[in-house]
Amino acid sequence: MPAARKIAFLASDTALSQDAKQALEARYGSYAPEDADVIVALGGDGFMLQTMHATQALGLSVYGMNRGTVGFLMNAYAEDDLTGRLERAEAAVVNPLHMRATTTEGKVVEALAINEVSLLRAGPQAAKLRILVDGRLRMEELVCDGALLCTPAGSTAYNYSAHGPILPIGADVLALTAVAAFRPRRWRGALLPKSAVVRFDVIDPDKRPVMADADSRSVANVVSVEIRSEPDIAHRILFDPGHGLDERLLREQFT
């Protein structure tokens, strides 16, 4: 990207992140996000997602530096040559998922998810889900602890922990993954085109309550959840050369 003249530093609440923010602002200046050319997020992956959601309307690229734990979406932290790193950075473009969840009370909640939309049982009994893709019934009944639909960027997060596939960042596909499927036994999910509209209907929601979650925005007692990719929204994540999402996704599969 072109050399960034105005950098907005945003940091999580941890002391490590706040100390880094103070040191970087003293060295490179400080601008409000709405006046900046680029945003530098200091924290972990959770804070990176939070930053991307919060600054979506600004259309700015976000460069993360890891002050958290895993840091899959982040670059290594260093105070030196930040403007040079931003100038050389490579961009990965990610389209979020749009969730439309309807609750047992008839309330409709809409939210965006950069990583995944997940449905999880909210009681002692397994969830029972019906799955439709593009309006066509694909599974009459999935008995499970939950299920999720993820983007390529989110495929190494919760999806990977649930034994879902890792997707190349440029792939026009979404991964639908079951969480502890009881019936059909060992069913792991499906790969769907990015254009697919997926709907989960909750069977017997009073006896088997289910919650939905879009990048940590939770909705309790859902009866149906419709999910689709949102191509009109594009998040630009910046990475140091040779350490972009494509390389990280490949490396993860050989670890």
C-alpha positions as CSV (number, residue, x, y, z in Angstrom):
1,M,0.0,0.0,0.0
2,P,1.1,3.7,-0.4
3,A,3.1,5.1,2.5
4,A,0.7,5.9,5.3
5,R,1.1,9.4,6.6
6,K,-1.6,9.3,9.2
7,I,-1.9,6.2,11.4
8,A,-4.7,5.6,13.9
9,F,-3.6,3.3,16.7
10,L,-6.2,1.2,18.5
11,A,-5.4,-1.1,21.4
12,S,-7.1,-3.7,23.5
13,D,-7.5,-3.0,27.2
14,T,-4.5,-5.1,28.3
15,A,-1.5,-3.3,29.8
16,L,0.8,-4.8,27.1
17,S,-1.4,-3.4,24.3
18,Q,-1.8,0.0,26.0
19,D,1.9,0.3,26.6
20,A,2.6,-0.4,22.9
21,K,0.0,2.1,21.8
22,Q,1.6,4.8,24.0
23,A,5.1,4.0,22.6
24,L,4.0,3.9,19.0
25,E,2.0,7.1,19.2
26,A,4.9,8.9,20.7
27,R,7.0,7.8,17.8
28,Y,4.6,8.0,14.8
29,G,1.9,10.5,15.9
30,S,-1.7,9.9,16.7
31,Y,-4.8,10.4,14.6
32,A,-8.5,9.6,15.1
33,P,-9.6,6.8,12.8
34,E,-11.8,9.1,10.8
35,D,-8.8,11.3,10.0
36,A,-6.3,8.5,9.3
37,D,-5.0,6.7,6.2
38,V,-4.6,3.3,7.9
39,I,-5.5,1.7,11.2
40,V,-3.0,-0.3,13.4
41,A,-4.7,-2.6,15.8
42,L,-2.7,-3.7,18.9
43,G,-4.0,-6.9,20.6
44,G,-5.0,-10.4,19.7
45,D,-7.2,-11.9,17.0
46,G,-10.4,-11.0,19.0
47,F,-9.5,-7.4,19.1
48,M,-8.6,-7.4,15.4
49,L,-12.1,-8.6,14.6
50,Q,-13.6,-6.0,16.9
51,T,-11.5,-3.3,15.2
52,M,-12.6,-4.4,11.7
53,H,-16.2,-4.4,12.7
54,A,-16.0,-1.0,14.4
55,T,-14.2,0.8,11.6
56,Q,-16.0,-1.0,8.7
57,A,-17.7,2.2,7.5
58,L,-14.4,4.0,7.1
59,G,-13.1,1.7,4.4
60,L,-9.6,1.7,5.8
61,S,-7.0,-1.1,5.7
62,V,-6.2,-2.6,9.1
63,Y,-2.7,-3.7,10.1
64,G,-2.6,-5.8,13.3
65,M,0.4,-6.2,15.6
66,N,0.2,-9.1,18.0
67,R,0.0,-8.2,21.7
68,G,-2.3,-11.2,22.4
69,T,-1.9,-14.9,22.3
70,V,-2.4,-16.6,18.9
71,G,-2.3,-13.7,16.6
72,F,-3.3,-15.5,13.4
73,L,-4.6,-12.3,11.9
74,M,-1.7,-10.2,13.3
75,N,1.9,-9.3,12.4
76,A,4.8,-9.5,14.7
77,Y,5.2,-6.6,17.1
78,A,8.1,-4.2,16.5
79,E,8.4,-0.4,17.0
80,D,11.0,0.1,14.3
81,D,10.2,1.0,10.7
82,L,6.4,0.8,11.0
83,T,5.8,3.2,8.1
84,G,8.1,1.1,5.9
85,R,6.2,-2.1,6.9
86,L,2.9,-0.4,6.1
87,E,4.3,0.7,2.7
88,R,5.4,-2.9,1.9
89,A,2.4,-4.7,3.3
90,E,0.3,-7.0,1.3
91,A,-3.5,-6.9,1.5
92,A,-6.0,-9.7,1.9
93,V,-9.6,-8.9,1.1
94,V,-12.3,-10.6,3.2
95,N,-16.0,-10.5,2.7
96,P,-18.0,-11.1,5.8
97,L,-21.1,-13.3,6.4
98,H,-24.5,-11.8,7.0
99,M,-26.6,-13.5,9.7
100,R,-30.3,-13.1,10.1
101,A,-31.5,-14.8,13.2
102,T,-35.1,-15.2,14.4
103,T,-35.8,-15.9,18.0
104,T,-38.7,-17.8,19.7
105,E,-40.2,-14.5,20.5
106,G,-40.2,-13.4,16.9
107,K,-37.4,-11.0,17.2
108,V,-35.1,-10.7,14.2
109,V,-31.4,-9.9,14.8
110,E,-28.9,-9.2,12.0
111,A,-25.2,-9.2,12.3
112,L,-22.0,-9.5,10.3
113,A,-19.3,-12.1,10.9
114,I,-15.8,-12.0,9.5
115,N,-14.8,-15.5,10.8
116,E,-18.0,-17.6,11.2
117,V,-21.6,-17.8,12.2
118,S,-22.1,-20.7,14.7
119,L,-25.2,-22.3,16.3
120,L,-24.6,-24.0,19.6
121,R,-26.9,-25.9,21.9
122,A,-27.9,-23.9,25.0
123,G,-29.2,-26.6,27.2
124,P,-28.3,-30.1,28.4
125,Q,-29.7,-31.9,25.4
126,A,-28.2,-32.0,21.9
127,A,-29.5,-29.6,19.3
128,K,-31.6,-30.8,16.4
129,L,-31.1,-28.7,13.2
130,R,-32.6,-28.8,9.8
131,I,-30.4,-27.5,7.0
132,L,-31.5,-25.9,3.8
133,V,-29.2,-24.5,1.0
134,D,-30.6,-22.1,-1.5
135,G,-34.1,-23.0,-0.3
136,R,-33.6,-26.7,-0.9
137,L,-33.7,-29.2,2.0
138,R,-30.3,-30.8,2.3
139,M,-30.5,-32.4,5.7
140,E,-33.7,-33.3,7.5
141,E,-32.2,-33.6,10.9
142,L,-28.7,-33.0,12.3
143,V,-28.3,-34.0,15.9
144,C,-25.3,-32.2,17.3
145,D,-23.7,-29.9,19.8
146,G,-23.8,-27.3,17.0
147,A,-22.9,-26.3,13.5
148,L,-21.1,-23.4,11.9
149,L,-20.6,-21.7,8.5
150,C,-17.2,-20.0,8.0
151,T,-15.3,-17.8,5.6
152,P,-11.8,-18.8,4.4
153,A,-10.4,-16.2,6.8
154,G,-12.2,-18.0,9.7
155,S,-11.5,-21.5,8.6
156,T,-8.5,-21.8,11.0
157,A,-10.4,-20.6,14.0
158,Y,-13.4,-22.4,15.5
159,N,-14.0,-24.3,12.3
160,Y,-10.6,-25.9,12.5
161,S,-11.0,-26.8,16.1
162,A,-14.2,-28.6,15.1
163,H,-12.2,-30.6,12.5
164,G,-13.4,-28.5,9.5
165,P,-11.3,-27.9,6.4
166,I,-8.8,-25.1,6.0
167,L,-9.8,-22.9,3.0
168,P,-7.5,-20.9,0.8
169,I,-8.1,-17.2,1.3
170,G,-9.1,-16.7,-2.4
171,A,-11.4,-19.6,-2.6
172,D,-15.0,-18.8,-3.5
173,V,-16.3,-21.3,-1.0
174,L,-17.7,-21.5,2.5
175,A,-17.3,-24.4,5.0
176,L,-20.3,-25.8,6.8
177,T,-19.0,-27.8,9.7
178,A,-20.8,-29.8,12.4
179,V,-19.8,-29.6,16.0
180,A,-19.8,-33.1,17.7
181,A,-22.4,-34.6,15.3
182,F,-24.3,-37.5,16.9
183,R,-26.5,-38.2,13.9
184,P,-25.6,-38.6,11.1
185,R,-22.6,-40.1,13.0
186,R,-19.3,-38.6,12.2
187,W,-20.8,-36.1,9.6
188,R,-18.2,-33.4,9.2
189,G,-20.1,-31.0,7.0
190,A,-19.9,-29.7,3.4
191,L,-18.1,-27.2,1.1
192,L,-20.5,-24.7,-0.4
193,P,-20.2,-22.0,-3.1
194,K,-19.7,-18.5,-1.7
195,S,-23.0,-17.5,-3.3
196,A,-25.0,-20.1,-1.3
197,V,-27.7,-19.0,1.2
198,V,-27.7,-21.4,4.2
199,R,-30.6,-21.7,6.5
200,F,-30.7,-23.6,9.8
201,D,-34.1,-24.4,11.4
202,V,-34.1,-25.4,15.0
203,I,-36.2,-28.5,15.7
204,D,-38.0,-28.5,19.1
205,P,-36.5,-25.2,20.3
206,D,-38.3,-25.2,23.6
207,K,-36.9,-28.6,24.6
208,R,-33.6,-28.1,22.8
209,P,-32.7,-24.4,22.9
210,V,-30.0,-23.1,20.6
211,M,-28.0,-19.9,20.5
212,A,-26.4,-18.3,17.5
213,D,-23.2,-16.4,17.4
214,A,-21.7,-14.1,14.8
215,D,-18.1,-13.2,15.7
216,S,-19.0,-13.2,19.4
217,R,-22.3,-11.3,19.0
218,S,-24.7,-13.8,20.5
219,V,-28.4,-14.3,20.1
220,A,-30.3,-16.6,22.5
221,N,-33.2,-18.9,21.7
222,V,-33.2,-18.9,18.0
223,V,-35.6,-20.8,15.8
224,S,-34.0,-20.1,12.5
225,V,-30.8,-18.6,11.2
226,E,-30.1,-17.5,7.6
227,I,-26.6,-16.9,6.5
228,R,-25.1,-15.5,3.3
229,S,-21.9,-13.9,2.1
230,E,-21.9,-10.1,1.9
231,P,-20.0,-9.2,-1.3
232,D,-20.7,-5.5,-1.0
233,I,-18.5,-5.3,2.2
234,A,-14.8,-5.8,1.8
235,H,-12.3,-5.8,4.7
236,R,-8.7,-5.2,3.9
237,I,-6.2,-6.9,6.2
238,L,-2.6,-6.0,5.8
239,F,0.3,-8.4,6.3
240,D,4.1,-8.2,6.1
241,P,5.4,-9.7,2.8
242,G,5.6,-13.5,2.9
243,H,3.4,-13.7,6.0
244,G,0.0,-13.2,4.4
245,L,-3.1,-15.2,5.0
246,D,-2.3,-17.5,2.0
247,E,1.0,-18.5,3.5
248,R,-0.4,-18.9,7.0
249,L,-3.2,-21.1,5.8
250,L,-0.7,-23.3,3.9
251,R,1.7,-23.4,6.8
252,E,-1.1,-24.4,9.2
253,Q,-1.9,-27.5,7.1
254,F,1.7,-28.8,7.3
255,T,2.2,-28.2,11.0
